[in-house]
């Protein structure tokens, strides 16, 4: 069965209207991709879900990467001075 030119033109207009509406809703949404963590929350969603340990395991980080080594103002140099940080 062949479609008439008018039928095809009408469907093109219908699909374009639908796509434009979906894009408008997507752009207007505060967080259109809820499945991805927001950088603005500094991955807080992962911590809140209790998944921090699993994330560190999946990243392949060892214990040295998880050590609390102080702050920029007061660094903990125990590991630097002992040579363990190399």
C-alpha positions as a printed NumPy array, in Angstrom:
array([[ 0.   ,  0.   ,  0.   ],
       [ 1.361,  3.39 , -0.919],
       [ 0.845,  6.433,  1.247],
       [-0.342,  9.648, -0.266],
       [ 1.914, 12.672, -0.171],
       [-0.603, 14.468,  2.071],
       [-0.594, 11.558,  4.567],
       [ 3.215, 11.598,  4.741],
       [ 3.32 , 15.38 ,  5.147],
       [ 0.749, 15.191,  7.955],
       [ 2.772, 12.509,  9.771],
       [ 5.986, 14.529,  9.403],
       [ 4.251, 17.507, 11.023],
       [ 2.878, 15.265, 13.795],
       [ 6.276, 13.719, 14.561],
       [ 8.048, 17.081, 14.48 ],
       [ 5.494, 18.511, 16.903],
       [ 5.969, 15.555, 19.246],
       [ 9.777, 15.808, 19.092],
       [ 9.703, 19.568, 19.666],
       [ 7.419, 19.104, 22.69 ],
       [ 9.667, 16.422, 24.189],
       [12.767, 18.572, 23.691],
       [11.048, 21.576, 25.288],
       [10.147, 19.47 , 28.361],
       [13.678, 18.074, 28.51 ],
       [15.308, 21.503, 28.42 ],
       [12.868, 22.931, 30.983],
       [13.459, 20.109, 33.49 ],
       [15.825, 20.817, 36.396],
       [17.319, 17.329, 36.178],
       [16.273, 15.557, 32.986],
       [18.793, 12.733, 33.509],
       [17.975, 11.442, 36.984],
       [19.923,  8.24 , 36.373],
       [23.242, 10.16 , 36.488],
       [24.711, 11.73 , 39.637],
       [25.008, 15.507, 39.548],
       [28.476, 17.026, 39.782],
       [26.924, 19.868, 41.798],
       [26.184, 17.378, 44.581],
       [29.776, 16.062, 44.522],
       [28.46 , 12.507, 44.16 ],
       [26.55 , 12.839, 47.442],
       [23.856, 10.602, 45.967],
       [26.304,  7.688, 46.026],
       [27.225,  8.282, 49.662],
       [23.572,  8.723, 50.662],
       [22.712,  5.419, 48.981],
       [25.448,  3.7  , 51.011],
       [27.422,  2.762, 47.912],
       [30.759,  4.447, 48.711],
       [32.595,  1.201, 49.527],
       [31.315, -0.455, 46.371],
       [32.362,  2.525, 44.248],
       [35.88 ,  2.477, 45.715],
       [36.079, -1.274, 45.068],
       [34.906, -0.841, 41.475],
       [37.487,  1.9  , 40.923],
       [40.199, -0.463, 42.123],
       [41.456,  1.929, 44.789],
       [43.632,  0.376, 47.471],
       [43.887,  1.398, 51.129],
       [46.462,  4.147, 50.492],
       [43.968,  6.004, 48.316],
       [41.411,  5.961, 51.131],
       [43.712,  7.239, 53.917],
       [42.897, 10.497, 55.64 ],
       [46.104, 12.463, 55.169],
       [45.032, 15.749, 56.674],
       [43.956, 18.97 , 55.07 ],
       [45.696, 21.495, 52.879],
       [46.242, 23.678, 55.928],
       [47.474, 20.876, 58.17 ],
       [48.815, 18.029, 56.057],
       [49.577, 14.719, 57.72 ],
       [53.171, 14.087, 56.657],
       [53.643, 10.762, 58.457],
       [53.404,  8.885, 55.179],
       [55.648, 11.327, 53.297],
       [58.397, 11.197, 55.91 ],
       [58.292,  7.425, 56.219],
       [58.509,  6.886, 52.475],
       [55.226,  4.944, 52.45 ],
       [53.586,  7.355, 50.029],
       [55.897,  6.463, 47.137]])
